[in-house]
Amino acid sequence: MEGIRREAEKRYGVEGGREGAPDADTKHNKTWIRNIGLSVNRGSSQSPSAASRVVWGEATEKAKPFVLRILSLLVFCFLFSVTGYTQRLSAKLDRDKIVLGEQVTLELKLDGLDGNSTFITSWFNLPDTINHIQVIKRDTVDTIEVNGLTSYLQHITVTSFDSGRWAIPLQKLIIQNKANGKQTGIRADSVFLQVLPVDVSGLKDYHDIKDIIDVPVKTDYTLIIAGIVSGIVVMVLIILLAKRKKKPAKPARVPTSKLNPLNEALQNIDALKKEGLPAKGQTKLFYTRLDDIWRAYFNMRANIQSMQSTSDELMIKLGVYLQDRDMKTTFYQLLRLSDAVKFAKYQPTEQQNEEALKQAAACLRHIEKQIQIANGHII
């Protein structure tokens, strides 16, 4: 029993002036050990093993509060891990080393978002240029739903033209609870991109940037003289134009003839046909003369200012005489053909030239008939 007592004193530090057992002072430990020794010395029926159990039971009672605190802490940590956020946020590059100007893909991914209780209010906002990194292309954010949990994925293509090791900082991703409106920010770790300089030592045609070379400034008297002469010429032209009297515009020359307008127009069409201008390579002159013939007829017969009118204006003015749809379409196409040859350098065929003469004569006869009907002369 003396050995047990010495062991207890050694364990709880009674001897040597050490501090006592847990949760009790040294005096209490001495009394407790002394009681154990008395109970043994009095001839107790307990065996040495029974005395050891007594010591073990007393030590267990002393350690119970400490064990309970440890268990409580473990339970709290377990409950916090169960009720906390289960979202996993990641940001990574498909490779972390590139040469100048090479492109790399940044992957932003959020896993495990419960769409029934939470939603994203703010996705990553990566500027177009940040910390020597330039954004080339942004893909749309893809979503994948598995077992009620939603994953978000976005790929961003970036590059850099500055050598070095650059960090790509990412702003917070904001998640809001639908029930209480509480917002939580989740931040991904920054990713780093190593940009390596291009080795140009093996390039034969490579020339490095040279420093600025000072060039002596010389006065170019040629430009000065040219400017003075140009100014004098411009002033002379302005003076001459100011002194020149503006001549009145001559009225359009209307050919006069003893024939009636229709017969004169048909006679001119026959004369134009006999000249054979298209065969001589003068197609533009041919359609210019044909256009003048029918405009002169309209001017004399229908009192229409046709010489100054455009083709569209002429069609509007002749609308009262071109009630027949087929005849109206024919004459309108004839006007368009004439404009295309005169202004767009269109080269019609020989058949188109012959048809133009026939259509012009037919349209003039039709309009003459409509004018006579309008004037009360029914033919």
Buried (B, 14 or more C-beta within 10 A) or exposed (E): BEEBBBEBBEEBBBEEEEEBBEEBEBEEBBEBBEEBBEBBEEEEEBEEEEBEEBBEEEBEEBEEEEEEEEEEEEEEEEEEEEEEEEBEBEBBBEEEEBEEEBEBBBBBBBBBBBEEEBBBEEBBEBEEEBBBBBBEEBEEBEEEEEEEBBBBBBBBBBBBEEBEEBEBBBBBBBBBEEEEEEEEEBEBEEBEBBBEEEEEEEEEEEEEEEEEEEEEEEEEEEEEEEEEEEEEEEEEEEEEEEEEEEEEEEEEEEEEEEEEBBEBBBEBBEEBBEEEBBEEEBBBBBBBBBBBBBBBBBBBBBEBEBBEBEEEEBBEBBEEBBEEEEBBEBBBEBBEBBBBBBEEEBEBEEEBBEBBBEBBBBBBBBBBBBBEEEEEEEE
